[in-house]
Amino acid sequence: MTALARQLPDQILFGSVYPSCGPLTDLRRIVASWDLPPHIERKYLRDNAARVLGL
């Protein structure tokens, strides 16, 4: 989590093997347990992928 929070917040994308990984609520709970600052969590879960995909 250190790299995600401090070194690479603009370079890491969220990925999963959904639906094989279980309910998305479980994945969301796991990410929340990492206690990332809200702006870093948002980058990891949404903003970085949106930027790469041009959305």
N, CA, C, O and CB atoms as a CASP TS submission, in Angstrom:
PFRMAT TS
TARGET T0000
AUTHOR 0000-0000-0000
METHOD Language model
MODEL 1
PARENT N/A
ATOM      1  N   MET     1       0.806  -1.195   0.000  1.00  0.00           N
ATOM      2  CA  MET     1       0.000   0.000   0.000  1.00  0.00           C
ATOM      3  C   MET     1       0.850   1.259   0.000  1.00  0.00           C
ATOM      4  O   MET     1       0.379   2.322  -0.407  1.00  0.00           O
ATOM      5  CB  MET     1      -0.917  -0.002   1.183  1.00  0.00           C
ATOM      6  N   THR     2       2.082   1.157   0.446  1.00  0.00           N
ATOM      7  CA  THR     2       2.938   2.338   0.487  1.00  0.00           C
ATOM      8  C   THR     2       3.161   2.887  -0.909  1.00  0.00           C
ATOM      9  O   THR     2       3.080   4.098  -1.117  1.00  0.00           O
ATOM     10  CB  THR     2       4.279   2.008   1.144  1.00  0.00           C
ATOM     11  N   ALA     3       3.438   2.021  -1.864  1.00  0.00           N
ATOM     12  CA  ALA     3       3.657   2.494  -3.234  1.00  0.00           C
ATOM     13  C   ALA     3       2.405   3.162  -3.778  1.00  0.00           C
ATOM     14  O   ALA     3       2.492   4.205  -4.426  1.00  0.00           O
ATOM     15  CB  ALA     3       4.075   1.332  -4.149  1.00  0.00           C
ATOM     16  N   LEU     4       1.267   2.587  -3.527  1.00  0.00           N
ATOM     17  CA  LEU     4       0.009   3.165  -4.000  1.00  0.00           C
ATOM     18  C   LEU     4      -0.231   4.527  -3.378  1.00  0.00           C
ATOM     19  O   LEU     4      -0.640   5.460  -4.070  1.00  0.00           O
ATOM     20  CB  LEU     4      -1.161   2.233  -3.688  1.00  0.00           C
ATOM     21  N   ALA     5       0.011   4.655  -2.109  1.00  0.00           N
ATOM     22  CA  ALA     5      -0.290   5.899  -1.404  1.00  0.00           C
ATOM     23  C   ALA     5       0.759   6.983  -1.611  1.00  0.00           C
ATOM     24  O   ALA     5       0.428   8.168  -1.620  1.00  0.00           O
ATOM     25  CB  ALA     5      -0.434   5.626   0.059  1.00  0.00           C
ATOM     26  N   ARG     6       2.021   6.593  -1.777  1.00  0.00           N
ATOM     27  CA  ARG     6       3.079   7.608  -1.780  1.00  0.00           C
ATOM     28  C   ARG     6       3.855   7.737  -3.074  1.00  0.00           C
ATOM     29  O   ARG     6       4.188   8.854  -3.469  1.00  0.00           O
ATOM     30  CB  ARG     6       4.025   7.318  -0.703  1.00  0.00           C
ATOM     31  N   GLN     7       4.154   6.645  -3.747  1.00  0.00           N
ATOM     32  CA  GLN     7       5.073   6.697  -4.873  1.00  0.00           C
ATOM     33  C   GLN     7       4.390   6.663  -6.233  1.00  0.00           C
ATOM     34  O   GLN     7       4.851   7.323  -7.164  1.00  0.00           O
ATOM     35  CB  GLN     7       6.028   5.569  -4.780  1.00  0.00           C
ATOM     36  N   LEU     8       3.316   5.919  -6.368  1.00  0.00           N
ATOM     37  CA  LEU     8       2.732   5.676  -7.685  1.00  0.00           C
ATOM     38  C   LEU     8       1.238   5.969  -7.777  1.00  0.00           C
ATOM     39  O   LEU     8       0.547   5.262  -8.510  1.00  0.00           O
ATOM     40  CB  LEU     8       2.970   4.265  -8.072  1.00  0.00           C
ATOM     41  N   PRO     9       0.704   6.949  -7.091  1.00  0.00           N
ATOM     42  CA  PRO     9      -0.751   7.116  -7.087  1.00  0.00           C
ATOM     43  C   PRO     9      -1.337   7.416  -8.471  1.00  0.00           C
ATOM     44  O   PRO     9      -2.529   7.198  -8.689  1.00  0.00           O
ATOM     45  CB  PRO     9      -1.127   8.223  -6.139  1.00  0.00           C
ATOM     46  N   ASP    10      -0.533   7.907  -9.398  1.00  0.00           N
ATOM     47  CA  ASP    10      -1.032   8.209 -10.738  1.00  0.00           C
ATOM     48  C   ASP    10      -0.750   7.091 -11.739  1.00  0.00           C
ATOM     49  O   ASP    10      -1.098   7.210 -12.914  1.00  0.00           O
ATOM     50  CB  ASP    10      -0.420   9.496 -11.234  1.00  0.00           C
ATOM     51  N   GLN    11      -0.120   6.005 -11.283  1.00  0.00           N
ATOM     52  CA  GLN    11       0.310   4.969 -12.214  1.00  0.00           C
ATOM     53  C   GLN    11      -0.301   3.600 -11.957  1.00  0.00           C
ATOM     54  O   GLN    11      -0.026   2.665 -12.709  1.00  0.00           O
ATOM     55  CB  GLN    11       1.784   4.854 -12.171  1.00  0.00           C
ATOM     56  N   ILE    12      -1.112   3.450 -10.932  1.00  0.00           N
ATOM     57  CA  ILE    12      -1.688   2.151 -10.591  1.00  0.00           C
ATOM     58  C   ILE    12      -3.186   2.164 -10.879  1.00  0.00           C
ATOM     59  O   ILE    12      -3.894   3.109 -10.532  1.00  0.00           O
ATOM     60  CB  ILE    12      -1.420   1.801  -9.103  1.00  0.00           C
ATOM     61  N   LEU    13      -3.655   1.088 -11.526  1.00  0.00           N
ATOM     62  CA  LEU    13      -5.065   0.948 -11.868  1.00  0.00           C
ATOM     63  C   LEU    13      -5.675  -0.212 -11.097  1.00  0.00           C
ATOM     64  O   LEU    13      -5.006  -1.215 -10.844  1.00  0.00           O
ATOM     65  CB  LEU    13      -5.243   0.742 -13.383  1.00  0.00           C
ATOM     66  N   PHE    14      -6.923  -0.080 -10.730  1.00  0.00           N
ATOM     67  CA  PHE    14      -7.657  -1.176 -10.108  1.00  0.00           C
ATOM     68  C   PHE    14      -7.996  -2.206 -11.169  1.00  0.00           C
ATOM     69  O   PHE    14      -8.327  -1.858 -12.302  1.00  0.00           O
ATOM     70  CB  PHE    14      -8.941  -0.663  -9.404  1.00  0.00           C
ATOM     71  N   GLY    15      -7.914  -3.471 -10.799  1.00  0.00           N
ATOM     72  CA  GLY    15      -8.337  -4.547 -11.677  1.00  0.00           C
ATOM     73  C   GLY    15      -8.892  -5.694 -10.841  1.00  0.00           C
ATOM     74  O   GLY    15      -8.514  -5.854  -9.680  1.00  0.00           O
ATOM     75  N   SER    16      -9.764  -6.474 -11.405  1.00  0.00           N
ATOM     76  CA  SER    16     -10.316  -7.619 -10.690  1.00  0.00           C
ATOM     77  C   SER    16     -10.617  -8.728 -11.687  1.00  0.00           C
ATOM     78  O   SER    16     -10.496  -8.545 -12.899  1.00  0.00           O
ATOM     79  CB  SER    16     -11.593  -7.225  -9.901  1.00  0.00           C
ATOM     80  N   VAL    17     -11.002  -9.854 -11.169  1.00  0.00           N
ATOM     81  CA  VAL    17     -11.435 -10.974 -11.999  1.00  0.00           C
ATOM     82  C   VAL    17     -12.941 -11.160 -11.837  1.00  0.00           C
ATOM     83  O   VAL    17     -13.454 -12.277 -11.909  1.00  0.00           O
ATOM     84  CB  VAL    17     -10.671 -12.280 -11.622  1.00  0.00           C
ATOM     85  N   TYR    18     -13.640 -10.047 -11.619  1.00  0.00           N
ATOM     86  CA  TYR    18     -15.092 -10.085 -11.445  1.00  0.00           C
ATOM     87  C   TYR    18     -15.721 -10.767 -12.643  1.00  0.00           C
ATOM     88  O   TYR    18     -15.333 -10.436 -13.764  1.00  0.00           O
ATOM     89  CB  TYR    18     -15.673  -8.660 -11.262  1.00  0.00           C
ATOM     90  N   PRO    19     -16.637 -11.670 -12.505  1.00  0.00           N
ATOM     91  CA  PRO    19     -17.402 -12.041 -11.321  1.00  0.00           C
ATOM     92  C   PRO    19     -16.788 -13.171 -10.502  1.00  0.00           C
ATOM     93  O   PRO    19     -17.368 -13.583  -9.498  1.00  0.00           O
ATOM     94  CB  PRO    19     -18.770 -12.429 -11.727  1.00  0.00           C
ATOM     95  N   SER    20     -15.632 -13.678 -10.910  1.00  0.00           N
ATOM     96  CA  SER    20     -15.036 -14.819 -10.202  1.00  0.00           C
ATOM     97  C   SER    20     -14.466 -14.463  -8.835  1.00  0.00           C
ATOM     98  O   SER    20     -14.120 -15.363  -8.070  1.00  0.00           O
ATOM     99  CB  SER    20     -13.949 -15.418 -11.041  1.00  0.00           C
ATOM    100  N   CYS    21     -14.360 -13.193  -8.508  1.00  0.00           N
ATOM    101  CA  CYS    21     -13.734 -12.776  -7.258  1.00  0.00           C
ATOM    102  C   CYS    21     -14.729 -12.567  -6.132  1.00  0.00           C
ATOM    103  O   CYS    21     -14.320 -12.249  -5.015  1.00  0.00           O
ATOM    104  CB  CYS    21     -12.962 -11.517  -7.474  1.00  0.00           C
ATOM    105  N   GLY    22     -16.000 -12.731  -6.379  1.00  0.00           N
ATOM    106  CA  GLY    22     -17.010 -12.510  -5.355  1.00  0.00           C
ATOM    107  C   GLY    22     -17.711 -11.185  -5.558  1.00  0.00           C
ATOM    108  O   GLY    22     -17.478 -10.501  -6.555  1.00  0.00           O
ATOM    109  N   PRO    23     -18.561 -10.823  -4.628  1.00  0.00           N
ATOM    110  CA  PRO    23     -19.332  -9.578  -4.766  1.00  0.00           C
ATOM    111  C   PRO    23     -18.439  -8.345  -4.769  1.00  0.00           C
ATOM    112  O   PRO    23     -17.436  -8.290  -4.057  1.00  0.00           O
ATOM    113  CB  PRO    23     -20.350  -9.464  -3.641  1.00  0.00           C
ATOM    114  N   LEU    24     -18.808  -7.369  -5.569  1.00  0.00           N
ATOM    115  CA  LEU    24     -18.051  -6.123  -5.616  1.00  0.00           C
ATOM    116  C   LEU    24     -18.049  -5.407  -4.273  1.00  0.00           C
ATOM    117  O   LEU    24     -17.115  -4.664  -3.973  1.00  0.00           O
ATOM    118  CB  LEU    24     -18.615  -5.210  -6.683  1.00  0.00           C
ATOM    119  N   THR    25     -19.074  -5.617  -3.467  1.00  0.00           N
ATOM    120  CA  THR    25     -19.091  -4.989  -2.140  1.00  0.00           C
ATOM    121  C   THR    25     -17.944  -5.515  -1.279  1.00  0.00           C
ATOM    122  O   THR    25     -17.394  -4.774  -0.465  1.00  0.00           O
ATOM    123  CB  THR    25     -20.442  -5.243  -1.438  1.00  0.00           C
ATOM    124  N   ASP    26     -17.581  -6.784  -1.450  1.00  0.00           N
ATOM    125  CA  ASP    26     -16.439  -7.332  -0.712  1.00  0.00           C
ATOM    126  C   ASP    26     -15.146  -6.680  -1.165  1.00  0.00           C
ATOM    127  O   ASP    26     -14.300  -6.333  -0.340  1.00  0.00           O
ATOM    128  CB  ASP    26     -16.355  -8.853  -0.896  1.00  0.00           C
ATOM    129  N   LEU    27     -14.987  -6.513  -2.463  1.00  0.00           N
ATOM    130  CA  LEU    27     -13.784  -5.848  -2.982  1.00  0.00           C
ATOM    131  C   LEU    27     -13.700  -4.412  -2.482  1.00  0.00           C
ATOM    132  O   LEU    27     -12.628  -3.929  -2.115  1.00  0.00           O
ATOM    133  CB  LEU    27     -13.774  -5.871  -4.521  1.00  0.00           C
ATOM    134  N   ARG    28     -14.834  -3.745  -2.472  1.00  0.00           N
ATOM    135  CA  ARG    28     -14.860  -2.348  -2.001  1.00  0.00           C
ATOM    136  C   ARG    28     -14.486  -2.272  -0.533  1.00  0.00           C
ATOM    137  O   ARG    28     -13.785  -1.350  -0.116  1.00  0.00           O
ATOM    138  CB  ARG    28     -16.251  -1.721  -2.221  1.00  0.00           C
ATOM    139  N   ARG    29     -14.943  -3.225   0.247  1.00  0.00           N
ATOM    140  CA  ARG    29     -14.617  -3.274   1.674  1.00  0.00           C
ATOM    141  C   ARG    29     -13.116  -3.491   1.883  1.00  0.00           C
ATOM    142  O   ARG    29     -12.516  -2.889   2.774  1.00  0.00           O
ATOM    143  CB  ARG    29     -15.417  -4.395   2.371  1.00  0.00           C
ATOM    144  N   ILE    30     -12.515  -4.348   1.060  1.00  0.00           N
ATOM    145  CA  ILE    30     -11.070  -4.600   1.152  1.00  0.00           C
ATOM    146  C   ILE    30     -10.289  -3.325   0.856  1.00  0.00           C
ATOM    147  O   ILE    30      -9.377  -2.968   1.601  1.00  0.00           O
ATOM    148  CB  ILE    30     -10.647  -5.725   0.177  1.00  0.00           C
ATOM    149  N   VAL    31     -10.639  -2.647  -0.217  1.00  0.00           N
ATOM    150  CA  VAL    31      -9.944  -1.405  -0.572  1.00  0.00           C
ATOM    151  C   VAL    31     -10.129  -0.368   0.538  1.00  0.00           C
ATOM    152  O   VAL    31      -9.182   0.342   0.875  1.00  0.00           O
ATOM    153  CB  VAL    31     -10.467  -0.848  -1.928  1.00  0.00           C
ATOM    154  N   ALA    32     -11.311  -0.269   1.102  1.00  0.00           N
ATOM    155  CA  ALA    32     -11.554   0.682   2.196  1.00  0.00           C
ATOM    156  C   ALA    32     -10.690   0.354   3.411  1.00  0.00           C
ATOM    157  O   ALA    32     -10.288   1.259   4.142  1.00  0.00           O
ATOM    158  CB  ALA    32     -13.042   0.678   2.592  1.00  0.00           C
ATOM    159  N   SER    33     -10.401  -0.917   3.635  1.00  0.00           N
ATOM    160  CA  SER    33      -9.593  -1.305   4.792  1.00  0.00           C
ATOM    161  C   SER    33      -8.143  -0.857   4.669  1.00  0.00           C
ATOM    162  O   SER    33      -7.409  -0.866   5.658  1.00  0.00           O
ATOM    163  CB  SER    33      -9.643  -2.802   4.977  1.00  0.00           C
ATOM    164  N   TRP    34      -7.725  -0.469   3.479  1.00  0.00           N
ATOM    165  CA  TRP    34      -6.347   0.003   3.283  1.00  0.00           C
ATOM    166  C   TRP    34      -6.129   1.397   3.850  1.00  0.00           C
ATOM    167  O   TRP    34      -4.987   1.840   3.967  1.00  0.00           O
ATOM    168  CB  TRP    34      -5.998  -0.004   1.806  1.00  0.00           C
ATOM    169  N   ASP    35      -7.206   2.100   4.205  1.00  0.00           N
ATOM    170  CA  ASP    35      -7.121   3.442   4.796  1.00  0.00           C
ATOM    171  C   ASP    35      -6.320   4.418   3.943  1.00  0.00           C
ATOM    172  O   ASP    35      -5.499   5.175   4.461  1.00  0.00           O
ATOM    173  CB  ASP    35      -6.503   3.358   6.170  1.00  0.00           C
ATOM    174  N   LEU    36      -6.560   4.399   2.644  1.00  0.00           N
ATOM    175  CA  LEU    36      -5.923   5.361   1.749  1.00  0.00           C
ATOM    176  C   LEU    36      -6.605   6.714   1.883  1.00  0.00           C
ATOM    177  O   LEU    36      -7.794   6.775   2.195  1.00  0.00           O
ATOM    178  CB  LEU    36      -5.974   4.870   0.285  1.00  0.00           C
ATOM    179  N   PRO    37      -5.879   7.792   1.654  1.00  0.00           N
ATOM    180  CA  PRO    37      -6.550   9.086   1.607  1.00  0.00           C
ATOM    181  C   PRO    37      -7.612   9.056   0.499  1.00  0.00           C
ATOM    182  O   PRO    37      -7.399   8.412  -0.528  1.00  0.00           O
ATOM    183  CB  PRO    37      -5.520  10.241   1.365  1.00  0.00           C
ATOM    184  N   PRO    38      -8.730   9.726   0.684  1.00  0.00           N
ATOM    185  CA  PRO    38      -9.813   9.662  -0.306  1.00  0.00           C
ATOM    186  C   PRO    38      -9.385  10.005  -1.733  1.00  0.00           C
ATOM    187  O   PRO    38      -9.854   9.372  -2.679  1.00  0.00           O
ATOM    188  CB  PRO    38     -10.910  10.588   0.104  1.00  0.00           C
ATOM    189  N   HIS    39      -8.518  10.979  -1.904  1.00  0.00           N
ATOM    190  CA  HIS    39      -8.119  11.347  -3.272  1.00  0.00           C
ATOM    191  C   HIS    39      -7.254  10.261  -3.919  1.00  0.00           C
ATOM    192  O   HIS    39      -7.304  10.098  -5.138  1.00  0.00           O
ATOM    193  CB  HIS    39      -7.355  12.682  -3.263  1.00  0.00           C
ATOM    194  N   ILE    40      -6.473   9.523  -3.149  1.00  0.00           N
ATOM    195  CA  ILE    40      -5.677   8.416  -3.687  1.00  0.00           C
ATOM    196  C   ILE    40      -6.582   7.240  -4.030  1.00  0.00           C
ATOM    197  O   ILE    40      -6.425   6.623  -5.083  1.00  0.00           O
ATOM    198  CB  ILE    40      -4.588   7.981  -2.679  1.00  0.00           C
ATOM    199  N   GLU    41      -7.520   6.929  -3.155  1.00  0.00           N
ATOM    200  CA  GLU    41      -8.469   5.849  -3.423  1.00  0.00           C
ATOM    201  C   GLU    41      -9.257   6.128  -4.696  1.00  0.00           C
ATOM    202  O   GLU    41      -9.472   5.224  -5.504  1.00  0.00           O
ATOM    203  CB  GLU    41      -9.427   5.667  -2.236  1.00  0.00           C
ATOM    204  N   ARG    42      -9.684   7.362  -4.879  1.00  0.00           N
ATOM    205  CA  ARG    42     -10.436   7.758  -6.082  1.00  0.00           C
ATOM    206  C   ARG    42      -9.584   7.588  -7.333  1.00  0.00           C
ATOM    207  O   ARG    42     -10.081   7.129  -8.362  1.00  0.00           O
ATOM    208  CB  ARG    42     -10.915   9.222  -5.966  1.00  0.00           C
ATOM    209  N   LYS    43      -8.291   7.955  -7.256  1.00  0.00           N
ATOM    210  CA  LYS    43      -7.394   7.755  -8.403  1.00  0.00           C
ATOM    211  C   LYS    43      -7.275   6.268  -8.737  1.00  0.00           C
ATOM    212  O   LYS    43      -7.369   5.874  -9.900  1.00  0.00           O
ATOM    213  CB  LYS    43      -5.994   8.350  -8.109  1.00  0.00           C
ATOM    214  N   TYR    44      -7.068   5.449  -7.704  1.00  0.00           N
ATOM    215  CA  TYR    44      -6.890   4.012  -7.891  1.00  0.00           C
ATOM    216  C   TYR    44      -8.138   3.354  -8.472  1.00  0.00           C
ATOM    217  O   TYR    44      -8.040   2.532  -9.382  1.00  0.00           O
ATOM    218  CB  TYR    44      -6.527   3.354  -6.570  1.00  0.00           C
ATOM    219  N   LEU    45      -9.293   3.706  -7.958  1.00  0.00           N
ATOM    220  CA  LEU    45     -10.527   3.043  -8.371  1.00  0.00           C
ATOM    221  C   LEU    45     -11.151   3.629  -9.638  1.00  0.00           C
ATOM    222  O   LEU    45     -11.905   2.932 -10.316  1.00  0.00           O
ATOM    223  CB  LEU    45     -11.522   3.110  -7.259  1.00  0.00           C
ATOM    224  N   ARG    46     -10.859   4.890  -9.978  1.00  0.00           N
ATOM    225  CA  ARG    46     -11.569   5.510 -11.094  1.00  0.00           C
ATOM    226  C   ARG    46     -10.713   6.421 -11.956  1.00  0.00           C
ATOM    227  O   ARG    46     -10.608   6.211 -13.164  1.00  0.00           O
ATOM    228  CB  ARG    46     -12.716   6.283 -10.576  1.00  0.00           C
ATOM    229  N   ASP    47     -10.107   7.420 -11.356  1.00  0.00           N
ATOM    230  CA  ASP    47      -9.517   8.499 -12.134  1.00  0.00           C
ATOM    231  C   ASP    47      -8.377   8.055 -13.054  1.00  0.00           C
ATOM    232  O   ASP    47      -8.296   8.515 -14.193  1.00  0.00           O
ATOM    233  CB  ASP    47      -9.018   9.553 -11.209  1.00  0.00           C
ATOM    234  N   ASN    48      -7.495   7.169 -12.581  1.00  0.00           N
ATOM    235  CA  ASN    48      -6.375   6.742 -13.425  1.00  0.00           C
ATOM    236  C   ASN    48      -6.856   5.990 -14.662  1.00  0.00           C
ATOM    237  O   ASN    48      -6.353   6.219 -15.762  1.00  0.00           O
ATOM    238  CB  ASN    48      -5.417   5.863 -12.625  1.00  0.00           C
ATOM    239  N   ALA    49      -7.820   5.097 -14.489  1.00  0.00           N
ATOM    240  CA  ALA    49      -8.358   4.363 -15.640  1.00  0.00           C
ATOM    241  C   ALA    49      -9.078   5.305 -16.597  1.00  0.00           C
ATOM    242  O   ALA    49      -8.935   5.179 -17.813  1.00  0.00           O
ATOM    243  CB  ALA    49      -9.316   3.253 -15.173  1.00  0.00           C
ATOM    244  N   ALA    50      -9.841   6.236 -16.066  1.00  0.00           N
ATOM    245  CA  ALA    50     -10.541   7.201 -16.922  1.00  0.00           C
ATOM    246  C   ALA    50      -9.555   8.009 -17.742  1.00  0.00           C
ATOM    247  O   ALA    50      -9.792   8.275 -18.921  1.00  0.00           O
ATOM    248  CB  ALA    50     -11.415   8.138 -16.081  1.00  0.00           C
ATOM    249  N   ARG    51      -8.444   8.404 -17.120  1.00  0.00           N
ATOM    250  CA  ARG    51      -7.423   9.168 -17.839  1.00  0.00           C
ATOM    251  C   ARG    51      -6.798   8.334 -18.961  1.00  0.00           C
ATOM    252  O   ARG    51      -6.664   8.808 -20.089  1.00  0.00           O
ATOM    253  CB  ARG    51      -6.332   9.649 -16.867  1.00  0.00           C
ATOM    254  N   VAL    52      -6.418   7.093 -18.648  1.00  0.00           N
ATOM    255  CA  VAL    52      -5.785   6.216 -19.637  1.00  0.00           C
ATOM    256  C   VAL    52      -6.735   5.922 -20.801  1.00  0.00           C
ATOM    257  O   VAL    52      -6.316   5.882 -21.958  1.00  0.00           O
ATOM    258  CB  VAL    52      -5.338   4.901 -18.976  1.00  0.00           C
ATOM    259  N   LEU    53      -8.010   5.719 -20.484  1.00  0.00           N
ATOM    260  CA  LEU    53      -9.001   5.387 -21.511  1.00  0.00           C
ATOM    261  C   LEU    53      -9.589   6.603 -22.201  1.00  0.00           C
ATOM    262  O   LEU    53     -10.383   6.464 -23.131  1.00  0.00           O
ATOM    263  CB  LEU    53     -10.107   4.588 -20.905  1.00  0.00           C
ATOM    264  N   GLY    54      -9.211   7.788 -21.760  1.00  0.00           N
ATOM    265  CA  GLY    54      -9.727   9.013 -22.368  1.00  0.00           C
ATOM    266  C   GLY    54     -11.193   9.263 -22.094  1.00  0.00           C
ATOM    267  O   GLY    54     -11.901   9.807 -22.941  1.00  0.00           O
ATOM    268  N   LEU    55     -11.651   8.876 -20.930  1.00  0.00           N
ATOM    269  CA  LEU    55     -13.069   9.055 -20.573  1.00  0.00           C
ATOM    270  C   LEU    55     -13.292  10.324 -19.797  1.00  0.00           C
ATOM    271  O   LEU    55     -14.424  10.626 -19.421  1.00  0.00           O
ATOM    272  CB  LEU    55     -13.571   7.877 -19.765  1.00  0.00           C
TER
END
